[in-house]
Amino acid sequence: MKAYTFHRGRISEGIATTVYERFGAVVALGEAGRGRHLEIVGLDRRNTPLVEEGRVLSAAPKTISPRHGGRKFTVLTAAPDEACAYLVRVSTQWTYTQGTHGYVTTWAGAPERHARGLGAHGIAGSAGSWDESLWVLRPGDDILVEPEGGRRKSEPYRIWVEMDGSLQCDTDRNREMDLAMRGE
């Protein structure tokens, strides 16, 4: 499935990778530190996804469960193209405003969240936070993105896949007006 990134109201092709000495190229979600959570999403070494110039262009998430307990983790693997399915990295990092928290929720359909990290401001994240997550979206799926900063500084956005298979994003207000005009 094709990979995209949603950040500050725009969708761009690919998901940026970061190099960690221990793991090599990975997708890092969130931040490390008190009141934060850094989620490392590795690239499958046996079945490597399509990566060009430091960006994952096509991949599928795969959840790994350790044999002897422990925490599950996600890796990105190469996969045959799935028609009309998209892997989307969603970031709610926007405008710092004390006491606000960015988050993503399911609006319609059955979107799948595979990994999630948390970034924050202030000591132990007490001044505000933002969410970064990997989602798989298919036709009929719709998610609501509430950016950090509150509604006075930023509008909520929606990301959805039309029934014809196209990935779309717009403000929540514009999406609702569009649906009302269509009679949905």
C-alpha positions as CSV (number, residue, x, y, z in Angstrom):
1,M,0.0,0.0,0.0
2,K,1.2,3.5,-0.7
3,A,2.5,5.5,2.2
4,Y,1.7,9.1,3.0
5,T,2.3,11.7,5.8
6,F,-0.3,14.1,7.1
7,H,1.2,17.1,8.9
8,R,-0.1,20.7,9.4
9,G,-3.1,20.2,7.1
10,R,-1.3,18.7,4.2
11,I,-0.8,15.2,2.9
12,S,2.6,14.4,1.3
13,E,3.9,11.3,-0.4
14,G,6.1,9.0,1.7
15,I,7.0,8.6,5.4
16,A,10.4,10.0,6.5
17,T,12.8,7.6,8.1
18,T,15.4,8.3,10.8
19,V,18.6,6.3,11.3
20,Y,19.2,4.8,14.8
21,E,22.6,3.2,15.4
22,R,21.0,0.1,17.0
23,F,18.2,-0.5,14.4
24,G,19.3,1.3,11.2
25,A,16.6,3.1,9.3
26,V,13.3,3.3,11.2
27,V,10.2,5.4,11.4
28,A,10.2,7.3,14.8
29,L,6.9,8.4,16.2
30,G,6.8,10.8,19.1
31,E,9.7,11.7,21.4
32,A,11.7,10.1,24.2
33,G,11.5,11.5,27.7
34,R,9.3,12.1,30.7
35,G,5.6,12.4,29.8
36,R,6.4,11.3,26.2
37,H,6.6,8.1,24.3
38,L,9.0,7.3,21.5
39,E,7.7,4.4,19.3
40,I,10.3,2.9,17.0
41,V,8.8,1.2,13.9
42,G,11.5,-0.8,12.2
43,L,11.8,-1.8,8.6
44,D,11.6,-5.6,8.0
45,R,15.0,-6.8,7.0
46,R,13.8,-9.9,5.3
47,N,11.1,-8.2,3.3
48,T,12.2,-4.6,3.1
49,P,9.5,-2.0,2.1
50,L,10.1,0.4,-0.8
51,V,12.3,3.2,0.5
52,E,13.8,6.0,-1.7
53,E,15.8,9.0,-0.5
54,G,15.0,8.3,3.2
55,R,11.2,8.0,2.7
56,V,9.1,4.9,2.8
57,L,6.9,5.0,-0.3
58,S,5.1,1.7,-0.1
59,A,4.7,-0.6,2.9
60,A,2.4,-2.6,5.1
61,P,2.4,-2.7,8.9
62,K,3.1,-6.1,10.6
63,T,2.6,-6.6,14.3
64,I,5.2,-8.9,16.0
65,S,4.4,-10.7,19.2
66,P,7.4,-11.9,21.2
67,R,7.4,-15.6,21.9
68,H,8.0,-15.3,25.6
69,G,5.7,-12.4,26.6
70,G,6.9,-8.8,26.3
71,R,5.5,-5.9,24.4
72,K,4.2,-6.2,20.9
73,F,5.8,-4.0,18.3
74,T,5.2,-3.0,14.7
75,V,7.5,-3.3,11.6
76,L,6.9,-2.1,8.1
77,T,7.3,-4.8,5.5
78,A,7.0,-5.0,1.7
79,A,3.6,-6.1,0.6
80,P,1.7,-6.6,-2.6
81,D,-0.3,-3.5,-3.6
82,E,-3.6,-3.6,-1.9
83,A,-6.1,-1.6,-4.1
84,C,-7.4,1.5,-2.4
85,A,-5.5,1.0,0.9
86,Y,-3.2,3.6,2.3
87,L,-0.6,3.7,5.2
88,V,-0.8,7.2,6.7
89,R,1.5,8.7,9.3
90,V,-0.6,11.4,11.1
91,S,1.0,14.1,13.3
92,T,-1.0,16.4,15.5
93,Q,2.0,18.6,16.2
94,W,0.9,22.1,15.2
95,T,1.0,25.2,17.4
96,Y,2.2,25.1,21.0
97,T,-0.4,26.3,23.3
98,Q,-0.3,25.5,27.0
99,G,-2.7,22.9,28.2
100,T,-3.8,21.6,24.7
101,H,-3.4,18.1,23.5
102,G,-3.5,16.9,19.9
103,Y,-5.1,13.5,19.1
104,V,-6.7,11.4,16.4
105,T,-10.0,9.5,16.6
106,T,-12.0,7.2,14.3
107,W,-14.9,9.1,12.7
108,A,-16.3,6.4,10.3
109,G,-15.5,3.0,9.0
110,A,-12.9,0.8,10.5
111,P,-9.5,2.5,10.2
112,E,-6.6,0.6,11.9
113,R,-4.1,2.3,14.1
114,H,-0.9,0.2,14.2
115,A,1.6,2.3,16.2
116,R,1.5,5.5,18.3
117,G,4.0,7.8,19.8
118,L,3.5,10.9,22.0
119,G,5.4,14.2,22.0
120,A,5.1,16.9,24.6
121,H,6.0,20.4,25.8
122,G,7.2,21.3,29.2
123,I,8.5,19.3,32.1
124,A,7.0,15.8,32.0
125,G,4.7,16.9,29.2
126,S,2.6,19.0,31.5
127,A,2.4,22.0,29.2
128,G,0.7,20.2,26.3
129,S,1.2,17.2,24.0
130,W,0.8,15.9,20.5
131,D,0.1,12.5,19.0
132,E,1.9,10.8,16.1
133,S,0.5,7.5,14.7
134,L,0.4,5.1,11.8
135,W,-3.0,4.3,10.3
136,V,-4.2,2.0,7.6
137,L,-7.2,3.6,5.7
138,R,-9.5,1.9,3.2
139,P,-12.6,3.1,1.3
140,G,-15.2,4.3,3.8
141,D,-12.7,5.0,6.5
142,D,-12.6,8.5,8.0
143,I,-10.5,9.8,10.9
144,L,-10.7,13.2,12.8
145,V,-7.4,15.0,13.6
146,E,-7.6,17.5,16.5
147,P,-4.3,19.4,16.3
148,E,-2.5,20.7,19.4
149,G,-3.2,24.4,19.9
150,G,-6.9,24.2,20.5
151,R,-9.7,25.3,18.1
152,R,-8.8,29.0,18.5
153,K,-5.4,28.4,16.8
154,S,-6.1,25.5,14.5
155,E,-9.0,23.8,12.9
156,P,-9.7,20.0,13.1
157,Y,-9.1,18.1,10.0
158,R,-10.5,14.9,8.5
159,I,-8.6,12.3,6.4
160,W,-10.7,9.8,4.5
161,V,-10.7,7.4,1.6
162,E,-13.5,7.9,-0.9
163,M,-15.4,4.8,-2.2
164,D,-13.6,5.3,-5.5
165,G,-10.3,4.7,-3.6
166,S,-8.9,8.2,-3.5
167,L,-7.2,9.5,-0.3
168,Q,-8.5,12.9,0.7
169,C,-8.1,15.5,3.5
170,D,-9.8,18.8,4.4
171,T,-11.0,20.7,7.4
172,D,-13.7,19.1,9.4
173,R,-16.1,22.0,8.6
174,N,-15.5,21.7,4.8
175,R,-15.9,17.9,5.0
176,E,-19.3,18.2,6.8
177,M,-20.5,20.8,4.2
178,D,-19.5,18.6,1.4
179,L,-21.3,15.6,2.9
180,A,-24.4,17.8,3.5
181,M,-24.4,19.0,-0.1
182,R,-24.2,15.3,-1.3
183,G,-27.1,14.4,1.1
184,E,-25.0,11.9,3.0
